[in-house]
Amino acid sequence: MKADIGVIGLGVMGRALAQNLERNGLAVALFNRTHSKAVRLQEENRGKRFIAVATLKELAEVLSRPRKILLMVPAGKSVDQMIQGVSGGLEADDILIDGGNSHYTDTERRILETAGRGPRFVGMGISGGEEGALYGPSLMPGGDPESYGVLQPILEKIAARSDSGPCVTYVGNRGAGHFVKMVHNGIEYGIMQLIAETYDLLRNGLGLDGPALEDLFGGWNRGDLQSYLIEITAKIINFPDDLGDGLLIDRILDLAGQKGTGAWTTVAAGELGLPVPTITSAVEARGLSALREERLRAGAIYTMPDREIAADDETLVQAIHDALYVAILCAYSQGFALIRAASDRFEYGIDMKEVARIWKGGCIIRAVLLDSIMEAFGADPSLPNLLLAEPFHRPVAARIPAWERVVRLAVDRQIPVPAFSASLAYFQGYRSKRGTAYLIQAQRDFFGAHTYQRIDREGAFHTDWERKGKD
């Protein structure tokens, strides 16, 4: 039996994707450095179209042409080693797909290294976790359009589906797929931090208990905050501790892990000169969480007075809901603005509406809000920022007082809300007709003669700032 596609790397995601591919009618060749993993998956699925192979040479021999191989190995050197190991048995028309969280610059390099001699290389972002990989992820392939044309029938079979179709599209040239996935993860960081701050405000600021919080988030998930992350939060916050009394959430160590994609988003934004403060504050919050021993020492020095628990005020609860909506919109706005900037700078040719569409199903940041985002980019494909889109004018304007009230509440109750605060500062700065950079430009001209521009005439100007009073 010939295999339609090969999967290299049978960790959680590779294993799930292999099963997804087979369930959708493909014969799948399995390779893992620990061969027993491939054999075990085949034996656990007797009668299904899995072929466990022991060597990369055997993998190349068992695949139908053009060969298609999905790499699901850790980003970095492992990808380069696998490319080198498998390429000797491949031909120019064969296709290697990197489905890991590789940095987009690595993908750019690998495409250049394989260009002209093969195999063709595709960098593809995959979102959805284990369940998404098994039953339908959001797929973000980038590279040359011809390779996508070969892969499209397969990818559309295994991708999630929403009311807008299969959650896969040709994202754009070269490293576009991995750039979009990187930003997806940055937005994910921002939204998760905002939801965590929301929980802290509701639990420790307003005194809501587990059952009330479960009902509240469950209700929010039936409205304009409907999303996968709100849905799972409702299931988490009233879950009983299976090893003791009380709620499990109260027994989890406040130390968040990260794999780097959020920080990569912040770095890329800096390189492109764009602000992504909601995302950056979330990355920094995870970094601060890692300083647990230092936080405990600081907490002993700078003792916090007892928090005043606000009355269970329905208007405050609604204000937190409204603030969460606009802050999440800021996370999406910053992410999409960054994708547009990269598409323009690197000539990726990314269709912003299509990105919103493929995020509607399967991925971690799927949300009903993406329908409005699709509408916004459909009406204006060149839209620079979602905050300028007509569908959001009234919903945002109506929620500004609530947003400000929530940040004041957090300050009053001494509850840290870095993502809420950064989002509000971003919005206030974005709508400012005159910001603060004029003073910075004057300072730069004072110490470095960097010059400045004026609002009333053309040209670059320099001033001898020490001259005052000496004429």
Buried (B, 14 or more C-beta within 10 A) or exposed (E): EEBBBBBBBBBEBBBBBBBBBBBEEBBBBBBBBEBEBBBBBBEEBEEEBBBBBEEBEBBBBBBEEBBBBBBBBEBBEBBBEBBEBBBEBBEEBBBBBBBBBBBBEBBBBBBEBBEEEBBBBBBBBBBBBBEBBBBBBBBBBBBBEEBBEBBBEBBBBBBBBBEBBBBBBBBBBBBBBBBBBBBBBBBBBBBBBBBBBBBBBBBBBBEBEBEBBBEBBBEBBEEBBBBBBBBBBBEBBBEEEEEEEEBBBEEEEEEBEBEBBBBBBBBBBEEBEBBBBBBBBBBBBBEBBEEEEEBEEEEEEEEEEEEEEBEEEEEBBEBBBBBBBBBBBBBBBBBBBBBBBBBEEBEBBBBBBBBBBBBBBBBBBBBBBBBBBBBBBEEBEEBEBBBEBEBBEEBBEEBBEBBBBBBEBBEEBEBEBBBBBBBBBBBEEBEEEEEEEEEEBEEBBBEEEBEBEEEEEEEEEEEEEEEEEEE
